[in-house]
Amino acid sequence: MKVTAAVLRQADGPYALEEVELDPPGPGEVLVRVVGAGMCHTDVVPREERSPAQPPVITGHEGSGVVEAVGDGVTRVSVGDHVVLSFDSCGECASCQRGVPPYCDLFLFRNFFGRRLDGTTGVRDAAGGEIASRWFGQSSFATYCVAAERGVVVVDRDLPLEKLGPLGCGILTGAGSVLVDLDVRAGASFVVFGAGAVGLAAVMAAKVAGADPIIAVDLHQHRLDLAVELGATHTLDGRSADLVSQIQALTGGGADYTFDTTGNPTVIGNAVGALRAGGHCGMVGIQTEPITFDTITLLGKRLSNILEGGADPQVVIPRLIELWRAGRFPFDRLIETFPLAEINAAEEASLSGKVVKPVLLPSEASA
């Protein structure tokens, strides 16, 4: 079928809306009419030289929409279902079997290569050329996409479907890291470095968990102000030379939990340095440079690299929706919508920090 998609042709070039040919869903896949698609910093990865998925590629991995068709073997999803699209996993390895699909043995291959395991994509351009279109099992920067059933979460039809896409990755990562992977306990001190969508989701989740104090660190004052509105008890300027000592003063000697969303080695060093003995630092930012620590800095502390919050989307996304319904997790306050045709403006707004979570509306696309 003919669909409109935002195609990244060159790593250093803009997205362009193109009419492409989308194959029907295969075994274990579903066809989704995309209603909304969040833009996440991970969508920038195909612009990097070492990215497994190289242009031309359709990115987008926080889709939401309506199921239009299902492939052979699909049992959990039906035509007409309203769904949130999350990451892909195999369902068979030890991690998937014990309910932690982010640590699937095939996570990298199923999500970062833009192709099925057999090398196919299912999308061709007007000249018949293949376009990578399995980005996180969905490639949802399009009017329609084919998604892996494993990553499809059915939601109630009375929900504002256009706002739900970010629950599939960024919001899931921030909230899941706090509620699942780190398992932050009530009364514990929590510090988040980076108050973007992932960091602010972590702030909201820390409030749900009963953490106190909740400290947000960022370079943008408007994000710090929003962090306070969403549950942070204190905010700190990330440029402060004495950042670690400020955190130690606010937490009575060091934080129980710190959480880095930046991937910046210097920031991660501060996050570990701000821990008390027995504390735990979680990292979700993509680290592009080596990180080194001396043994004294790490003595008695834990450091972990978290994928997708360590969360099962089928369990945690419905939980977050129920918290939203109860007024305890207002993730929609992070969202600003853009027509799909304005994807380049949305990307710039996200990377500059002007907008916390851009959500693209493919229904407003025009090729």
N, C-alpha and C positions, 0 to 999 in steps of 0.2 A: 504494500500500500504506500501511497505518496504521503509523506509527512514533512513538516517544517522543523528543521533542527538548527541549533547554533553550532557551527562547525569551526573548530580551531585548526586552521590550515598550517600555520607556522608558529613555532614556539615564541617568537617575539612579535607576532602579529595580532590583529584583533580577531574576535569571533565574527563570523558572517552568517546570516540566516540563509539557508539553502533548502531547496526541495530535494529530499532524498527518498530512496526506496527502502522501506522497512519490511523485512521478511516476517511471516506469521510466527507466533510463538512455537518453539519446539518442545520436546519432552521436559517437564518440570519448569516450564516458563509460562508467563502470563502477559497479555497485551494490556497496557494501561493507557488510558487517555489522561495525560498529565494536566492537573489543575494548578499545581504550584510546585516550585522547585527551589529549595534554598541554595544559596551560594556559600561554599565553605572554603577556607584557605587551602584545603587539600586539592581543590579543583585547579589550583595553580601548578601542581606537581608536573603535569605534562609539558609545562613550559621549561622545565629543567632538563639539562643535557642528559642526565643519567636516568631520566624517568623510564620505567618499563613501557609505558604507553606513550608512543610518539605520534605527533600530528601526521595526517589529519585524524582528529578525534572529536567525539561528542562527549563532553564531561557532564557533570551534574549527578550528585549522589544523595540528594535529600528530596526525593520526589514524593508527591502525593497525588492521588487521582482515583479514577474509576476503572474497574476491570471491564474490558470489552471482549476478551476472548481468553481461553485457556488452552494450553498444550496437553499432550498425552501425559497421563500419570498425575496430573494436578488434582489434589483432593481437599486441600485446606481453603482454597479460594474459589469463588464462583463469579460468573458474569454478573455485573451490577454492584459488586462489593465496593465499598469505599476503603481505600487502603493507603498506608504509609509505606514507602519503600526504604529499606535499610540495606546493609551490606550483605554480601553473599557468603555462604559457607557450605561445607560438604555434607554435614549432617551425619557423617559416618566415623570420623576420627575420634580419638579418645576425648579431646577437648569438647567437641560437639556433643558427644554422648553424655558428658557430665554437665552440660548446660552452660558452657562458656564458649560459644561460637566465635567470639573475637580472636580466640587463640587457636582457631582451626588450622590444621596442618597445611591447608591449601589457601589460607587467607590472602597471601600476597598474589598468588596466581589468579585467584578468582576475582580480585578487586582492583589490582593496580595495572594489569596488562591491557585492558580494553578489549579483550577477546575471550571467547570460550576456551576451555581447556584443549579443544581440538584445533584451535587457531582461527576459527570462523568468527565473524562479527555480526552478520545479519543485516548490515546497512551498506548501500552503495549510492554513489553520487550520480549526477546526470550523465556522466561519461562512463559509468559502470565501474568506477574505482571503489575499492573497499575503504570504509571509514571505521576506525575503532569505535565500538559502540557498546562495550560491556563494562564501562567504567563503574566499578562497585556493583556489578551485576545489573545495571539499569541505564546509565547515560540518559538522564532525565531532562536535559536542557533541550527539550523537543516537545512537539504537540502530542506525540505518542511515543512510548518506548516499550521494549520487551524486557521484563524483569524476571529474575530467578525467584521461584516460589519461596525458597528458603528465606529470602529477605523481605517478603511481603507480609505486612501486619494489617489485618482487617480491623477497621474502627467503626464506631457507630455513625449512622448516616445523618444525625442531627448536628454533628460537629462542623466547625468552619474549615472545610477540607483544604482550602488554599493556604491556611496557616500551619498545617501540620507537618509539612515536609521536613523542616529542621529537626524534628524529633528523631529522624532516621539516622543522624550522625552527630552533628555538632552538639545539639542539646543532650542527646543520649550520652555522648562522651563526657560532657561536664557533669551532668547529674549522676550518671552511672558510676563514674569514678568515685564520687563521694558516697553514694548510697550502697554500692555493690563492691567495687574493687578495694577501696580504702576502708569502707565500712565505718565511716566517721561516727563516733559515739556522742551521745548527749553530754554537754558540758565540756567537750574537748575544744581546744583552740585550733583554728583553721585559718590558713593564709593562702590566698590564690594570687599568683603572679600572672597578670594579663587579664584585663576585664573586657575581653571580647565576648562573643556568643558562648564559647565553651566556658570561659571563666565566670561569666554571669550566671550561666546555668548551674555551675558549681556553687556559687553564692546562694542561689535559691535553694538548692538541695541541702547545703549546710544548715540553712535555717530550718528546713524540714527536719533534719536530723537532730536539731537542738544544740548545735555547736555554739560555743561562746568563749572568747570573742571570735568574730568572723572579720578578717582583715583582707581588703582588696588592694592590690598594688598595680598601678598602671601609669602611663605617661599622659593620658588624656583626661582632663578634669571632667568633661561631660560623662565619660564612662564611670568615673569614680562616683559622681553624683548619682548616677543611675544605680550603681552598686549599693549605695546606702538605701535607696528607695526599695531595693529588692531584698535587703536583709543584712548587708554589711554593717558591722558596728563601728568599724574604723577604716580609713583609707590612707594610703601612703603614696607619695610620689616616687616612682621607680628610679628617678634620677638622683635621689638622696644618697649622699656618700656614706651615711651612717645607717643605712636601711636595716641591716641585720640587728644592730643595737636597738633601733626603734622597735622592731618586732619583739625582741627579747624583753624590752621594758613593758610592752603591752600584754605579753603572755606570761609574765612572771618567770622569765629565764629561758624561754624557748617554746616554739609551737609544737603541739602534738602532731599536727598534720600540715604539710605544705603541698602545694599543687602548682606545677609549672605548665603553662599553656603556650609558651613562647618558643621553646627549642633553643633559646640563646644560652650558650655555655656560661656566660657571666651571671645571667639571671638564675640559672640552675644552681650555680655555686652559692648564690645568696639563699636560695630556697633550702638547700641542705644545711648551710651554715646557721640558718634561723631555727633549726630543729632543736628540741631538747633531746637528751639521751632517751632512747626508746621511741623517738619520733619516726614518722614515715613520710617520705617525699614521693609523690607520684608525678610522672612526667607524661604529657600527651603531645607536646609540640614535636615536630619533626626535627631532630638534631642533624644539622648539616656539617658540624665540625666535631672533632674529638673532645671529650670531656674528661678531665683528670681531677682526682682528689688525692690528698694525702691521707694516710691511715688515721690520723688523729681526727680530721674533720668528719670522717665516716664512722668513727668509733661508736658503737651502740645504736647506730641509726640504720634505717632501711630506705632503699632507693629502688623504685620500680618504674618500668616503662609500660604504660597502660594503653591498650588498644580498645577503642569503642567503649570505654568505661568498664570493660570486663563484663558487659551486660548482654543478656539475651534479649533482643528486641521484642520477641513475642511476650516476654514477661514485663520488661521495664517500660516500654512505650505505653501500654495500657495503664500502668501504675502512674506514670507522669500525667497522662490525660485525666485520670481521676483526681490527682492533686490539683490540676488546673481547674477542673470543674468545681473543686472545693475552695478555690481562690487562694491556694497555697503555693502555686507554681505558675506565675503569670508570664510564661515564656513568650507570649505573643507581644509583650511590650518591647521585645528586642527587634521586631520585624518592621522592615519597610519594603513595600512592594514596588516592582518595576515590570513593565512589559518585557517579554522575551527579546524584543527588538532593541531594548536598551541594555543588553547584557554587558556591553563594554563599560558603560557608565556604572552599572552595578558592581562590576569587578573593581573599578577604580575606587568607588566609595567604600568597598569592603577593605581593600588593601591600605587605604589612607587612614582608616579608622573613623571616617565620617559616619558610616552606617554600621551598626553592630551586626545585623543579619539581613542582607538583601534576600528577598524571595521573588523569583521570576514567575510571571503569569503567562504561560504559553498560549492560553486562549486569546491573548491580545497580540499574538505574533502575526506578522505579515511578511511574506517572502519578497 
